[in-house]
Amino acid sequence: MVIDLAGLSDDLVARLIAWNSEYQVIVPLDLRQRRSLARSIERLDARGIALADEIERALAPANVTYYSEGWLRNL
């Protein structure tokens, strides 16, 4: 069972958890290793940005920014 988090739908929370689980592989890597996985990071970031947009709409008037853990910067 997925917990209702801050009024977000179960579906959105489930997709957020799945995305985060996939991204956790990147977190412990050094910059050289991250560069070798650039395409994976770009795909994960695209999904993360889309999720952040959904969260922002669901929690309006909240302002959600996206931080790329793969590139260690806001996108």
Secondary structure, 3 states (H helix, E strand, C coil): CCCCCCCCCHHHHHHHHHHHHHHCCCCCCCHHHHHHCHHHHHHHHHHHHHHHHHHHHHCCCCCCCCEECCCCEEC
